[in-house]
Every structure is written in structure tokens, then in C-alpha cells.
Amino acid sequence: MSSLMFKPKFSPLVLIILLMLVRPVSGWERDSALVRMVIVHGLNDSKALITSPARWSKAEWALAGGVTAATGAMILWGDQPVYNFSNKLHTPGLDAFFRYSEPLGNYYPVGLIAVMLTKGIISKDQMSTETAFIAAEALLISTVAVQMVKNTVGRSRPNPAGSTTPHQFNGPFFKGTSFYSGHTTAAFSVASVFAYRYRHTGWVPWVSYGLATIAGLERIYDNRHWASDVVMGVAIGTATGLLLSRQWEESTIRFYPSFTPQGGGVSMVIPIR
């Protein structure tokens, strides 16, 4: 079955669209200055994400160690049995289900971000607007990270003929793009943002993580990734979304929907202390 590949161009496109919607606020005279502040804010978030292990608690280190150990064990002993099992499950009904759920890892998250941003602007809903920005940032950062790892590790993807093994790592320079799953990472990076931001609305976390889980299972079912690729994608995507969401709550920068004679947009407010 053919499957669309997740490509990093989608995430920067979202960010560019969002930045184009930003409008100047009082105290700023140039759009370029405002855009620079957004970029700096994003770079600071990226730095905080990279350096976050230095601030982890013992419980967080234990969790990271557990995920790493589970991924390693899956590579050594679990990927092949899961591959064999999933290839025995194929039916016309499941084929159709996963064919239509494949965009959960690329197009649907981008569309959801666009819908949330539009909703925030039209209804003047700050929560929706900010959630769209956080999700776009999580999607962009996680996409950059996954592409760097993919093209460094060079793991071969599985295929229906069984001519590849889960232990085939070819090294850098585009010799394999299996580890780890970009679709799964994208789905969980956006899902975790929505689940965290709307954690007090009971059904949102269940639906968010449920749809992201289907995205991950699709990659295994369609022989696009080994199970360990998906496990690591879940971990990295979720960690990115949660860290950015929590960091946003501590940030002084806020985005507000706004309307001007020229049209609707988003204003960024930076309190001066």
C-alpha cells in the first residue's frame, strides 16, 4: 500500500502563515521587529527543550531511562515479532481504515492548527489562538529533530516482503529514514499540546491521544516503521508538546485575536516590567 511521507516543509509553512497573521501592537512600529521577537521566543523555547535534561528531576530521569530501555529492548527483541504479527492482520477493512487515517500524522495536524487559529481570530478566543501557536511551534521543533535523527541513524524501513531486518542501521547521509517515526512524532507533538491545554475538558485528552495513537499504529500496519520507531516518536512528540505548553504558561508573551480596518489578525503583547 502506498503511503504519503511526512515532509518537514509542512511545519515551516504553518509557522510562516502564522507569522503573516501577526499584527503590530502599541509600542511597536515595525512588523519586522515583532516578527524577530516571535523568532527569538521560538529559539529560546528550542534552547530550553535541548537543555531540559539538565533540569530534570529524578523521576523524569527515570522515565527517560525507561523509555530508552524500552526502545532498545524493542529493537533487539520486539520489532520482528510485531512486524510478523501486524502482517497477519491485513484485511480489506483494516486496509481502508488505515489508508484514511494516514494523514493523522501529516495533513490533519496542520489543518487542526489552521482551524484553531481561525477560530481564535474570528471568535476573539485567546485560548484557541495561543494553542494554535504552541502546537505549530511543537510541530516545527519536533519535525526538525526527527529529520536530524533519521538522516544520522540511517535505519532501513520494514517492507511487506520481509527483506529488511530491524537491526539494519546504515549510518548518516540519507541511507535510511526509519528511526524514528515522523508521522507519530508530529501527531503526538500536536496532540499533547491540545491534551494539556484543554486538560480540564475531559474528552479532549482522550480524543487527542487516541487519534495520535491511531497515527502511530498506521505506521506499523502499513510497514512504514518498526514498532520501536513509533515508541520513540510517541516519547519525543509528547515530551516536546508538554514542555512547550508548560513553558508557555510561564511566559509573559501573549497572543490576542485582533481586528483592524485592514482585517483580522493576531497581536502579540509583551509586558514591560
GUTI-748146 format. One record per residue (C-alpha): residue number from 1; y, x, z. Coordinates in Angstrom, 2 decimals. Example, Ala and Ser with C-alpha at 12.3 -4.5 7.8 and 13.67 -1.06 7.14 Angstrom:
! residues 2
r num = 1	py = -4.50	px = 12.30	pz = 7.80
r num = 2	py = -1.06	px = 13.67	pz = 7.14
! end
This chain:
! residues 273
r num = 1	py = 0.00	px = 0.00	pz = 0.00
r num = 2	py = 3.40	px = 1.34	pz = -0.88
r num = 3	py = 5.91	px = 1.75	pz = 1.91
r num = 4	py = 9.60	px = 2.43	pz = 1.95
r num = 5	py = 10.55	px = 5.66	pz = 3.64
r num = 6	py = 13.28	px = 5.75	pz = 6.29
r num = 7	py = 16.09	px = 7.87	pz = 4.96
r num = 8	py = 18.90	px = 9.31	pz = 7.06
r num = 9	py = 21.56	px = 8.09	pz = 4.66
r num = 10	py = 21.45	px = 4.61	pz = 6.18
r num = 11	py = 22.73	px = 5.70	pz = 9.58
r num = 12	py = 25.78	px = 7.67	pz = 8.43
r num = 13	py = 26.61	px = 4.77	pz = 6.14
r num = 14	py = 26.70	px = 2.44	pz = 9.13
r num = 15	py = 28.94	px = 4.84	pz = 11.03
r num = 16	py = 31.33	px = 5.16	pz = 8.08
r num = 17	py = 31.56	px = 1.38	pz = 7.78
r num = 18	py = 32.26	px = 1.03	pz = 11.48
r num = 19	py = 34.93	px = 3.71	pz = 11.40
r num = 20	py = 36.62	px = 1.99	pz = 8.46
r num = 21	py = 36.93	px = -1.12	pz = 10.60
r num = 22	py = 38.75	px = 0.70	pz = 13.39
r num = 23	py = 42.46	px = -0.17	pz = 13.60
r num = 24	py = 45.27	px = 1.78	pz = 15.29
r num = 25	py = 46.40	px = 0.65	pz = 18.74
r num = 26	py = 49.64	px = 1.14	pz = 20.62
r num = 27	py = 50.28	px = 4.82	pz = 21.23
r num = 28	py = 48.51	px = 5.99	pz = 18.07
r num = 29	py = 50.48	px = 6.43	pz = 14.87
r num = 30	py = 47.82	px = 7.74	pz = 12.55
r num = 31	py = 44.42	px = 6.40	pz = 11.66
r num = 32	py = 43.11	px = 9.93	pz = 11.31
r num = 33	py = 43.91	px = 10.72	pz = 14.94
r num = 34	py = 41.99	px = 7.65	pz = 16.05
r num = 35	py = 39.01	px = 8.47	pz = 13.89
r num = 36	py = 38.98	px = 12.01	pz = 15.29
r num = 37	py = 38.76	px = 10.58	pz = 18.79
r num = 38	py = 35.76	px = 8.47	pz = 17.77
r num = 39	py = 34.06	px = 11.54	pz = 16.28
r num = 40	py = 34.81	px = 13.63	pz = 19.37
r num = 41	py = 33.40	px = 10.85	pz = 21.52
r num = 42	py = 30.23	px = 10.87	pz = 19.42
r num = 43	py = 29.93	px = 14.66	pz = 19.61
r num = 44	py = 30.32	px = 14.53	pz = 23.37
r num = 45	py = 27.54	px = 11.95	pz = 23.55
r num = 46	py = 25.34	px = 14.18	pz = 21.40
r num = 47	py = 26.04	px = 17.13	pz = 23.68
r num = 48	py = 25.23	px = 15.03	pz = 26.75
r num = 49	py = 21.96	px = 13.97	pz = 25.14
r num = 50	py = 20.93	px = 17.54	pz = 24.32
r num = 51	py = 21.84	px = 18.87	pz = 27.76
r num = 52	py = 20.47	px = 15.87	pz = 29.68
r num = 53	py = 17.26	px = 17.69	pz = 30.79
r num = 54	py = 19.44	px = 19.91	pz = 33.00
r num = 55	py = 20.42	px = 16.78	pz = 34.95
r num = 56	py = 17.04	px = 15.08	pz = 35.11
r num = 57	py = 15.57	px = 14.04	pz = 38.42
r num = 58	py = 12.03	px = 14.94	pz = 39.45
r num = 59	py = 10.88	px = 11.51	pz = 38.34
r num = 60	py = 12.46	px = 11.97	pz = 34.92
r num = 61	py = 10.86	px = 15.39	pz = 34.51
r num = 62	py = 7.52	px = 13.87	pz = 35.49
r num = 63	py = 7.99	px = 11.12	pz = 32.90
r num = 64	py = 8.91	px = 13.63	pz = 30.18
r num = 65	py = 5.91	px = 15.75	pz = 31.09
r num = 66	py = 3.66	px = 12.71	pz = 30.98
r num = 67	py = 4.90	px = 11.71	pz = 27.52
r num = 68	py = 4.46	px = 15.26	pz = 26.23
r num = 69	py = 0.95	px = 15.48	pz = 27.67
r num = 70	py = 0.02	px = 12.07	pz = 26.27
r num = 71	py = 1.27	px = 13.07	pz = 22.82
r num = 72	py = -0.65	px = 16.34	pz = 22.94
r num = 73	py = -3.82	px = 14.56	pz = 24.04
r num = 74	py = -3.37	px = 12.02	pz = 21.28
r num = 75	py = -3.05	px = 14.78	pz = 18.68
r num = 76	py = -6.17	px = 16.55	pz = 19.95
r num = 77	py = -8.48	px = 13.64	pz = 20.61
r num = 78	py = -6.87	px = 10.28	pz = 19.82
r num = 79	py = -5.30	px = 10.34	pz = 16.37
r num = 80	py = -8.52	px = 10.47	pz = 14.38
r num = 81	py = -10.28	px = 7.60	pz = 16.24
r num = 82	py = -7.15	px = 5.43	pz = 15.99
r num = 83	py = -6.91	px = 6.23	pz = 12.29
r num = 84	py = -10.56	px = 5.28	pz = 11.77
r num = 85	py = -10.19	px = 2.06	pz = 13.77
r num = 86	py = -6.98	px = 0.92	pz = 12.05
r num = 87	py = -8.51	px = 1.37	pz = 8.60
r num = 88	py = -11.31	px = -1.04	pz = 9.54
r num = 89	py = -8.79	px = -3.76	pz = 10.42
r num = 90	py = -7.28	px = -4.29	pz = 6.98
r num = 91	py = -7.28	px = -7.89	pz = 5.80
r num = 92	py = -5.05	px = -9.69	pz = 3.27
r num = 93	py = -3.28	px = -11.49	pz = 6.10
r num = 94	py = -2.51	px = -8.33	pz = 8.07
r num = 95	py = -1.51	px = -6.53	pz = 4.89
r num = 96	py = 1.07	px = -9.24	pz = 4.19
r num = 97	py = 2.29	px = -9.30	pz = 7.80
r num = 98	py = 2.91	px = -5.57	pz = 7.98
r num = 99	py = 4.38	px = -5.46	pz = 4.47
r num = 100	py = 7.14	px = -7.82	pz = 5.55
r num = 101	py = 7.59	px = -6.13	pz = 8.94
r num = 102	py = 8.03	px = -2.63	pz = 7.47
r num = 103	py = 11.86	px = -3.00	pz = 7.24
r num = 104	py = 11.96	px = -3.30	pz = 11.06
r num = 105	py = 12.18	px = 0.49	pz = 11.01
r num = 106	py = 15.00	px = 0.91	pz = 8.48
r num = 107	py = 16.88	px = -2.02	pz = 6.95
r num = 108	py = 16.67	px = -4.55	pz = 9.77
r num = 109	py = 18.29	px = -2.37	pz = 12.48
r num = 110	py = 21.18	px = -1.60	pz = 10.12
r num = 111	py = 21.57	px = -5.29	pz = 9.32
r num = 112	py = 21.48	px = -6.22	pz = 13.00
r num = 113	py = 24.24	px = -3.74	pz = 13.78
r num = 114	py = 26.38	px = -5.17	pz = 10.97
r num = 115	py = 25.78	px = -8.73	pz = 12.17
r num = 116	py = 26.67	px = -7.86	pz = 15.77
r num = 117	py = 29.85	px = -6.11	pz = 14.71
r num = 118	py = 30.88	px = -9.04	pz = 12.51
r num = 119	py = 30.12	px = -11.46	pz = 15.34
r num = 120	py = 32.19	px = -9.39	pz = 17.74
r num = 121	py = 35.18	px = -9.30	pz = 15.42
r num = 122	py = 35.11	px = -12.98	pz = 14.47
r num = 123	py = 34.44	px = -14.34	pz = 17.97
r num = 124	py = 36.52	px = -11.63	pz = 19.71
r num = 125	py = 33.44	px = -10.70	pz = 21.74
r num = 126	py = 33.88	px = -7.23	pz = 23.24
r num = 127	py = 30.24	px = -7.07	pz = 24.35
r num = 128	py = 28.95	px = -7.58	pz = 20.81
r num = 129	py = 31.42	px = -5.10	pz = 19.35
r num = 130	py = 30.59	px = -2.35	pz = 21.80
r num = 131	py = 26.86	px = -2.96	pz = 21.50
r num = 132	py = 27.12	px = -2.53	pz = 17.71
r num = 133	py = 28.93	px = 0.80	pz = 18.14
r num = 134	py = 26.41	px = 2.10	pz = 20.69
r num = 135	py = 23.47	px = 1.04	pz = 18.53
r num = 136	py = 25.00	px = 2.72	pz = 15.46
r num = 137	py = 25.53	px = 5.92	pz = 17.42
r num = 138	py = 21.96	px = 5.83	pz = 18.76
r num = 139	py = 20.61	px = 5.26	pz = 15.27
r num = 140	py = 22.62	px = 8.13	pz = 13.82
r num = 141	py = 21.77	px = 10.66	pz = 16.53
r num = 142	py = 18.08	px = 9.79	pz = 16.65
r num = 143	py = 17.85	px = 9.96	pz = 12.85
r num = 144	py = 19.36	px = 13.44	pz = 12.73
r num = 145	py = 16.97	px = 14.59	pz = 15.47
r num = 146	py = 13.86	px = 13.19	pz = 13.82
r num = 147	py = 14.66	px = 14.71	pz = 10.44
r num = 148	py = 15.18	px = 18.14	pz = 12.01
r num = 149	py = 11.82	px = 18.00	pz = 13.77
r num = 150	py = 9.98	px = 16.52	pz = 10.77
r num = 151	py = 11.04	px = 19.30	pz = 8.46
r num = 152	py = 10.43	px = 22.04	pz = 11.03
r num = 153	py = 6.94	px = 21.00	pz = 12.13
r num = 154	py = 5.71	px = 20.03	pz = 8.64
r num = 155	py = 2.83	px = 17.81	pz = 9.73
r num = 156	py = 0.82	px = 16.17	pz = 6.95
r num = 157	py = 0.72	px = 12.39	pz = 6.86
r num = 158	py = -2.55	px = 10.45	pz = 7.02
r num = 159	py = -3.83	px = 8.68	pz = 3.92
r num = 160	py = -6.43	px = 5.97	pz = 3.22
r num = 161	py = -8.78	px = 8.47	pz = 1.56
r num = 162	py = -9.07	px = 10.48	pz = 4.76
r num = 163	py = -8.34	px = 13.78	pz = 3.03
r num = 164	py = -5.90	px = 14.86	pz = 5.74
r num = 165	py = -6.54	px = 15.58	pz = 9.41
r num = 166	py = -4.27	px = 15.03	pz = 12.43
r num = 167	py = -4.31	px = 18.79	pz = 13.07
r num = 168	py = -2.70	px = 19.81	pz = 9.79
r num = 169	py = 0.70	px = 21.38	pz = 10.58
r num = 170	py = 2.21	px = 23.31	pz = 7.67
r num = 171	py = 5.41	px = 24.71	pz = 9.18
r num = 172	py = 9.00	px = 24.33	pz = 8.04
r num = 173	py = 10.71	px = 23.72	pz = 4.71
r num = 174	py = 9.58	px = 20.21	pz = 3.75
r num = 175	py = 5.82	px = 20.85	pz = 3.82
r num = 176	py = 5.09	px = 17.62	pz = 5.67
r num = 177	py = 7.08	px = 14.79	pz = 7.24
r num = 178	py = 4.69	px = 13.03	pz = 9.60
r num = 179	py = 5.75	px = 14.20	pz = 13.08
r num = 180	py = 7.38	px = 12.22	pz = 14.40
r num = 181	py = 7.91	px = 8.68	pz = 13.06
r num = 182	py = 11.44	px = 7.99	pz = 11.83
r num = 183	py = 10.86	px = 4.24	pz = 11.47
r num = 184	py = 9.59	px = 3.98	pz = 15.05
r num = 185	py = 12.41	px = 6.13	pz = 16.41
r num = 186	py = 15.05	px = 4.06	pz = 14.61
r num = 187	py = 13.56	px = 0.77	pz = 15.76
r num = 188	py = 13.34	px = 1.81	pz = 19.41
r num = 189	py = 16.75	px = 3.52	pz = 19.48
r num = 190	py = 18.41	px = 0.24	pz = 18.49
r num = 191	py = 16.03	px = -1.98	pz = 20.47
r num = 192	py = 16.63	px = -0.05	pz = 23.68
r num = 193	py = 20.39	px = -0.45	pz = 23.32
r num = 194	py = 20.12	px = -4.22	pz = 22.94
r num = 195	py = 17.50	px = -4.46	pz = 25.69
r num = 196	py = 19.68	px = -2.51	pz = 28.12
r num = 197	py = 23.00	px = -4.12	pz = 27.24
r num = 198	py = 21.54	px = -7.64	pz = 27.46
r num = 199	py = 19.05	px = -6.88	pz = 30.21
r num = 200	py = 20.26	px = -9.88	pz = 32.22
r num = 201	py = 19.33	px = -12.21	pz = 29.37
r num = 202	py = 15.61	px = -12.41	pz = 29.99
r num = 203	py = 14.31	px = -12.87	pz = 26.45
r num = 204	py = 16.36	px = -10.10	pz = 24.78
r num = 205	py = 14.41	px = -7.07	pz = 26.12
r num = 206	py = 11.09	px = -8.76	pz = 25.28
r num = 207	py = 12.13	px = -9.58	pz = 21.72
r num = 208	py = 13.83	px = -6.21	pz = 21.16
r num = 209	py = 10.93	px = -4.10	pz = 22.31
r num = 210	py = 8.40	px = -6.48	pz = 20.78
r num = 211	py = 9.86	px = -6.16	pz = 17.30
r num = 212	py = 10.18	px = -2.40	pz = 17.70
r num = 213	py = 6.52	px = -2.22	pz = 18.71
r num = 214	py = 5.54	px = -4.05	pz = 15.51
r num = 215	py = 7.53	px = -1.44	pz = 13.58
r num = 216	py = 5.50	px = 1.31	pz = 15.22
r num = 217	py = 2.16	px = -0.41	pz = 14.66
r num = 218	py = 3.01	px = -0.90	pz = 10.99
r num = 219	py = 3.33	px = 2.86	pz = 10.53
r num = 220	py = -0.21	px = 3.35	pz = 11.84
r num = 221	py = -1.69	px = 0.39	pz = 9.99
r num = 222	py = -0.20	px = 1.47	pz = 6.65
r num = 223	py = -1.37	px = 5.07	pz = 7.14
r num = 224	py = 2.18	px = 6.35	pz = 7.15
r num = 225	py = 1.87	px = 8.08	pz = 10.53
r num = 226	py = -0.64	px = 9.23	pz = 13.09
r num = 227	py = -0.62	px = 7.44	pz = 16.45
r num = 228	py = 0.93	px = 10.48	pz = 18.18
r num = 229	py = 3.85	px = 10.35	pz = 15.72
r num = 230	py = 4.52	px = 6.81	pz = 16.84
r num = 231	py = 4.16	px = 7.62	pz = 20.55
r num = 232	py = 6.78	px = 10.36	pz = 20.27
r num = 233	py = 9.04	px = 8.09	pz = 18.20
r num = 234	py = 8.88	px = 5.45	pz = 20.93
r num = 235	py = 9.81	px = 8.01	pz = 23.59
r num = 236	py = 12.66	px = 9.68	pz = 21.70
r num = 237	py = 14.14	px = 6.44	pz = 20.37
r num = 238	py = 14.06	px = 4.73	pz = 23.75
r num = 239	py = 15.47	px = 7.73	pz = 25.60
r num = 240	py = 18.34	px = 8.04	pz = 23.11
r num = 241	py = 19.30	px = 4.38	pz = 23.28
r num = 242	py = 19.12	px = 4.17	pz = 27.07
r num = 243	py = 21.06	px = 7.40	pz = 27.65
r num = 244	py = 23.88	px = 6.38	pz = 25.30
r num = 245	py = 24.02	px = 2.87	pz = 26.79
r num = 246	py = 24.29	px = 4.20	pz = 30.34
r num = 247	py = 26.81	px = 6.82	pz = 29.30
r num = 248	py = 28.91	px = 4.17	pz = 27.60
r num = 249	py = 29.20	px = 2.23	pz = 30.86
r num = 250	py = 30.70	px = 5.34	pz = 32.46
r num = 251	py = 33.11	px = 5.98	pz = 29.57
r num = 252	py = 36.78	px = 4.99	pz = 29.65
r num = 253	py = 36.85	px = 4.35	pz = 25.89
r num = 254	py = 36.56	px = 0.69	pz = 24.95
r num = 255	py = 36.47	px = -1.16	pz = 21.63
r num = 256	py = 38.09	px = -4.58	pz = 21.29
r num = 257	py = 37.99	px = -7.00	pz = 18.34
r num = 258	py = 41.47	px = -7.49	pz = 16.94
r num = 259	py = 43.26	px = -9.42	pz = 14.23
r num = 260	py = 46.33	px = -8.34	pz = 12.30
r num = 261	py = 48.18	px = -9.84	pz = 9.33
r num = 262	py = 46.14	px = -7.45	pz = 7.20
r num = 263	py = 42.79	px = -8.77	pz = 8.51
r num = 264	py = 40.31	px = -8.37	pz = 11.31
r num = 265	py = 39.20	px = -5.10	pz = 12.79
r num = 266	py = 38.39	px = -3.16	pz = 15.92
r num = 267	py = 40.85	px = -1.49	pz = 18.24
r num = 268	py = 39.89	px = 1.48	pz = 20.37
r num = 269	py = 41.63	px = 1.69	pz = 23.74
r num = 270	py = 41.72	px = 4.95	pz = 25.70
r num = 271	py = 43.34	px = 4.53	pz = 29.13
r num = 272	py = 45.86	px = 7.22	pz = 30.07
r num = 273	py = 45.40	px = 8.33	pz = 33.65
! end
